[in-house]
Amino acid sequence: MEAADRAASVIGAIVGLAGLIVSIYFSLRQARTNDVTVRASGRGATAVRGNVVSNAFGSRSRVSGAINNGAPAPSPPFAAGEIQAQGEGALAAGGDVAGNAFGEGSEVEGR
């Protein structure tokens, strides 16, 4: 009985150590894949890593009322890379784009 207890303790320690190693491996792997560069260049250019929801872009643009798009979806997982908006008024988003007013004098009215 004592030998079985010792064997179970050793097996439990080995399994726990293996779990710790796997956890560290995937944590480091996830950190590397989230290496995303976000860059905007040009007059009025906008680059966003995540979601762009209920914003007004441009002079005299507006979002009014309650914009009900439901709960915003979580931003997607990002692979290493770049989100880049280049040029006048350019927009780049790594996630969803919803309920936004783009351009001079544009408007989005909530319901």
N, C-alpha and C positions, 0 to 999 in steps of 0.2 A: 504494500500500500504506500509505503514511504517512497519507494522508487517511482511509482506512478505519479505521485505528487511532484517530485523533482522533475520528472520528464515533462509534465504539463507546464510547470513553471518555465522551463527552458524553451519549450515550444511557444509559449505565450510571449516570452521576451523576443524570440526571433521574429514572430509574426508582427509584433509591435514595432520593432526596428525596421522591418521591411515596409510597413505602412508609413513610417516617418520618411524613409528614403523616397518612396513613391510620391508622397505629398510635397516634399521639397523639390523634386524633379519637375512636377507639373506646375508648381508655383513659379519656378524660374522660367520655364517654357512659356507660361502665360505672360510674364513680364516682358519677354523678348517680343512676343507677337503684338503687344500693345504699343510698340514703338512707332507712333504715327506722327508725321510732320504736318502741321496745318499752316498754310501760307496763303496770303492774299496780297496781290499787287495790282495797282491801278486805282484810279479815282473811284471811290464808292464801292470797291470790291470787298466782298465778305466771304470768309471761309470759316466753317464751323465743323468741329469734330463730331458732334452728336446731332440731335434733332433740332430743327428750326420750326417753331410753332408759334403762331399769333404775333408776328412782328410786322412793322411797317418799314419798308426800305424806299428811300427817295423823298425828295422835298414834297411837302403837303400830302404825304401818304398817311393813312391812319387805319387802325383796327379798332372798331368800336363795338360795344355790347359784349355779351358773354359768348365767347367762342367755345362751343362745346364739341370738341373732337373726341370726347371720351377721355379716358386716362391715356396720357401719352405713352406710346409704345417705347419700350426700352431701346436705347441705341444698340445697333448691331455690334457683335464682336468685331474688332478691327484687326485686320492683318497688318503686318508691318508695311509701311508705304507712305503715301503722301496724299493729302487732300489739298487741292490747289485751285484758287480762283485767280485768273489773270485777265486784265483788261477792264475798261471802264464799266462799272456797274455789275461786274461778274459775281456770281454766287456759287459756292460749292459747299455741299453738306455731306457729311458721312452718314447721316441718318435720314429720318423722314422730314419732308417739307410740307407743312399743311397750315391753312388759315392765315397766310401772309399776304400783305399788300406790297406789290413790287412796282416800282416806277413812280414817276412824278404824278402826284394827285390821285394815286390809286387808293382804293378803300375796300376793306372787308368788314361787313356788318354781321355781328353775331345774332343768333336767333334766341 
